[in-house]
């Protein structure tokens, strides 16, 4: 293969890899959100430990905070990555949300993420509050530290699986689902593990709406493309007519 061919092959590979990651124009929601997470991850890693602990406590979606400041903590808790920027969910965030946003747009991607995050958080924390009221859990359970992006990512995986080709989507769904079930069986953090499974189910439940939205998006894109083509064809026709008219005029003058 010639040097030019190798260069073109490398360029194609780089382009394919680039499509897997967010960009400011192609996937602005994922790109902007990733920048925010990068900043908070650096703060968590290098800032004063007491400050970091205070920030995480203030962002926690535990029962006590959900009762007094639900909106604030539901948003704030999604600004931190449990496990740091190199955690599996951080990598999954980049790959999954980029792929999802390329298919349904930034607004719907944000909606899927937020829906999974909120529903799974409430579904796992409300039972804790009720158990404390019933005397089955100690009062300290009301202040259980709870933050991170994993519920939103799990919902996004579920949603994306319905937009991929059938074999790829089912394989991704089964593989991720097995990982979540395996975590649940390990029983290290059952409340969070149940939340991940619920968030995945929330993402799957959005399939009908997202598929309809994607069809509308493709139809609008096709319509715009046809419109540009029609305008271009009209311009060519007008240009040809003008040239023909000019030629006829030249004949008359001669």
N, C-alpha and C positions, 0 to 999 in steps of 0.2 A: 504494500500500500504506500502511495506517495505521501510526502510530508503534508500536502494540502488535505488529503483524505483523512489522515490521522487527526489533523487539527479540527476538521469538521466533525469527526466522530466524537472527539472530546467535547466539542461545543454542544453537541446534541445531548451527551450524557450530563453535562453540567446543567443544561436547560431542564432535563428531566428531574434531576436532584433539586434544582431550584423551585420546581413546582410543588415539591413536598413541603416546603417551608413557607411561612407567611411573608408577605411583602406589603409595603405601605399603600400600593395602588390596587393590587389584586385581591388582597384580604386585609383590609384596614382594621377591622374589629380584632381579629386574632393578632395582628402585628402590634397594635396599640396595647392590647391587654398583655401580650407577652413582655413588652417593655416595662409595664407596671410591675409585673411579677418578678422580672429581673431585678428591678430596683429594690423591692421589698425583700427579695432573697439575699441581696447584698447587705441590706440593713440587718437582717436576721443573723447573718454570718459574722459581720464585722463590728456591729454596734455594741454598746455596753450591754452585757447580759441582763442587768436589771431593767434597762429600758426595753429591751426586746421582750422580756417576760411580761412587762406592763402592757406593751402594745398587743401582744397575743392574748392576754387575759381580757383586754378591752374589746378585742375583736371576736371573742369566742361566742359561738351560738349555743351556749349552755342555757338551761331553763331560766335561770335568774335574769340573764340578759334578754332573752326572747320575751319575757313578760314585760320588761320596762322599755327596751329600745329594739324592737324586732327588726325594723327596717334598717337601722344603722348597722347592727351586727350581722344581718344577713348579707349586706353588701361588703362590710369590712372583712368578714371571715373568708370571703372569696378572693382577697387580695394577697393571701399568703399561701405558700406551698408547704404542706407538711412533709418533711423529709428533705427539703432543699431543692435547688434548681436541677440537680442531677437525679432526682427521684423518677421512678417509672411514670408516675402521673404527669410530671412536668414534660417529659418527652412525648407522652401520649397527647398531652394538650396541644403541642405544636403540630404534630402530624394529623391528629384527628380533626381538630377545629379548622386547620387549614383546608383539609379535604372537604369538610362539611361546608365551609363558607364559600368555596369555589363552586359548589353545587346549588346552594340555596340563598346565598347572600349574607351579609353581615348581620342585618337586623334579625332575621329568622334564626341564625346561628346563636346570637346572643339570647334569644328567647328560649331556645332548647336548653342551653347551658343553665340559664337562670331557673327555668322550670324544674329541671332535675335537682339543682342545688337547693331550692326552696322546699320542694315537696319531700325530698329525702331527709333534709334537716328536720323539718317539722314532724315527719313520721317517726323519726328516731328519738327526738327529744320530748315530744308530748307524752309518750308512755313513761318516760323517766319521771316527769313531773307528777303524773297520776300515781305512779308507784310510791313516790315519796309521800304524797298525800295519804295513801292507803297504809303507810307504815312499812312497806316492803323494802324500801331502800333508805339509807341514811340521808340526812339533809345535805351532806357534802356532795351528793350526786347532782344537786342543783347547780353546782359550779364546775362540772366536768369540762375540761378544756376541749373545745371542738372548733376546728377551723380547717381551711384548705379547699382545694379545687376538685377533689376526687369525685364528688357527687356530680358536679357539672360535666366532668370528663366522661364519666360512666354513661350519663344520659346522651352525650354527644356520640359515643361509640354506638349506642343502641339506635340512634337516629341515622347515623351514617350507614349502618349495615343495611338499612332499607333502601338506600339510594345506589348502592354498588350493584354490579352484576350478581345474579342470584347465587352462583357458587361462591363468589368472593364474600358477599354479604353474610351468607349463612355460616361460612367458615369462620369469619371474624367474630360473629356473634357467639358461635359455639365455643371458640377458643377463649374469648374474654369471659364468657359466662362460666366456663370451667375453672378459670383462675379465681373468680370471685367465690364460687362454691368451695373450692379448695381452701381459700382463706377462712371461710365461715366454719368449715370442718375443723380447722386448726384452733378455733375458738380463742384467738388472742385478743380480738376486739369485736365481739359479736354484734354490738350495736352499730358500729360503723360498717361492718361487713354486710349486715342486712340492708343498710342504707345504700350501699353500692349496688346490690341486686335490685332494689326498688328503683333507683335512678336509671339503671339499665332498662328496666321495664317501662319507665316513663318515656325514655327515648324511643323504644319500639312502638309505643302507643301513638307517637307522632307521625308514623309512616304515612297514613292516608293524607294528612294535611300537607306534609312536606312533598310527597309525590305530586300532589295537585299543584302545589306552588312551583315545583320545578318545571312541570309541563307548561304552566303559564309563563314562566321565565323564559323557557326555550321558544315559546310561541312569540313572545314580545321581541326577542332577539332576532328571530327569523323574519318577523314583520319589518323590523328596522333595517335589516340587511336587504330585503326585497325593495324597501323604499329607496335606499341608497342606489341600488342597482337600477331602479326605474328612473331616478333622477339622472344617473349617469347615462342611461340609454337615451333619455330625452335630450341631454346636452349633445350627445353624439349626433342625434338626428337633426337637431337645430344647426349644429356645425356643418353637417353634410349639406343641409338645405341652403345654408348661407354660401357655401363653396359653389354649389350648383348654380345659385342665383348670380354669383359673381362671374362665373364662367359664361353664362348666357349673356350677361351684360357686356362682357368683353367681346363676344361674338357680334352683338349688335353694333357696338362702337366701331368694330373693325369693318 
